Amino acid sequence: MKRRAILAFMLDRPGVLNKVSMLIRKKMYNVDTLTVCSARKPGLSRMTITLREDDPTRVAQVISQLEKFTEVVSVKELDTDHSYWREVAIVKLEIEGLHLESFQGRYNFEILNQQENEICILQVAGSTRKIDAFLEEIGQEHIIEIARTGVTALEK
């Protein structure tokens, strides 16, 4: 299934996130990620919703339904060719330092904490594909815990 990103600007009011999630649930979509932050303009929030859907008419239907909410200022689908999609993962690993160094040039990560017993906590940033590749290459046997932010996107 194709991954889609919907960008919405809405009034920063209690209950708006719940209204949006209820709409998506009613339409039987499975949300991949949902990120919300303050927008540059005071009183507005910026929401990035990613979901997997091959049918563009179903995505257009969600956008059309969101536009009906009085709290929604604008909403549109982001084209992957004309936007940047990024996320951050914080990963706790049990891994030898030399093995970890072999990943340094290929992946964008920062060591947040390193303990003597070869347990370290990293912050990995980039596209979802790049983070997934990093985690796969590190190997499940080294991963203790993962926390991911979800995708956020910005038009070029």
N, C-alpha and C positions, 0 to 999 in steps of 0.2 A: 504494500500500500504506500501511496505517496504521502510524504510528510508535508503538512500545510501549516502556515503561521498566519494568524489573524491578529492584527494590531488594532486596539481600541483605546480611545481616549474618552474618559467619562468623569462625571462629577464625583468628587471625593466625598462620598456620603456613606454612612453605615447601611449595610444591606445590599449594596450594588453588586458586590462580588457574589453574594448568595443568589441574586436574581440571574446573573449571567450563568453561574454553574447549574442552576435549576433548568434554565433554558436548554443548555447543552445536554444535560441528562435526559430531559424529555424527548429530545431529538435522537436519543440513543447513540451519541458519539462517545468515544472513549478518549478523553483528554490525555495527551502525552505529558505535556507540561503546562503550567499556568504560572506566570510571574506577573507581579503587580508592584509598581513603585510610584512615587510622586512624579508628576509631570513637571516640566519647566515652568508652566503657568500655574500660579497658586490656585488651589481649589480643584485641580484636576488630577486624576490618576491615569497612569499608562499601563495597559494590560496587554501582555503577549500570550496568546493561547496557541499551543501547537497540538495538532491532532493528525491522525492518519486517515486519509480519505482519497480514493481515486476519482470519485465523481465530483467535478467542479460545480455542478448544479446543487449538490447537497451543501457544499461550503457556501455557495452564494445564498442559499436558504438561511443558513445560520447568520450570515452577515445581515441579511434583510430583516430577520427577527430581532437582532441586536439593535439595528437602527431604529426600531419602533420604541425602544426604551427611552423615556424622557431624560434619563441621566446620561445617556450616551451622546457624546458630542460628535465623534466620528469613528468609523470602523472600516477596515479594508483588509484584503488578503495581501501579504507581502510575497513578491516574486523572489525566488531564491537567487536568481541572476542579478537582481538589483538591490540586494540587501545583505547585511551581515547577520549571521545567526551564531550566537556564542553561549557557552555556559561554563560554570566552574564546578569542579568536584574537589572535595576534601577527602583524602584517602589515608587511612591508617594501614601501614604495611609492616610486615616482619620480613626484612630483606637485608642482605649483606650490602654494605656501603659501596663496594666495588661494582657489584651487579647494578646498583641504582645509578652509578655514574655513567654506565654504558648507555643510558637513556637520555642523558643531559642535552645533547645537541639536537635530538630529534623531536623532543616534546617540550612544551612550554609549562614547566612546573617549578615550584618554589618549595624548598624544604622549610616547613614551619617549626618542626620539632624533631630532634633526633636523640634517641636514648641509647644508653650503652648496650642494651640487650637486643640490638638490631631492629628495634621498633621505631618507625619514624612516621610523621604525619606530613603529607604533601598537599599542596594546592595545585591542581592542574586546570589550566584554562584553555579554551579553544572551541572548535566546533564539536558537536556531539560525536561525529565520526572519529575525530582525532582523540577524544577522551576515551571512547570505546576501544580504539586501537591500542592506546597506552595500557588500559586495564587488561586487555587480552594478552598483550606482550609481557606484561609484568607477571601474569599468571594468577589464577584463583587461589592457588596454594599459599601465596604471599599476602593476600588481601584479608585484613581483619574486619574493616568496616569502611563504608563509603557513604558520603552525604553529597547530593548533587542539587544545584540550584534550580535546574530547569532552564529552558532556552529563553533567551531574550534576543530581540532582533531590532535592527535599525536600518532604515533605508539609506542607500548610498547617496 
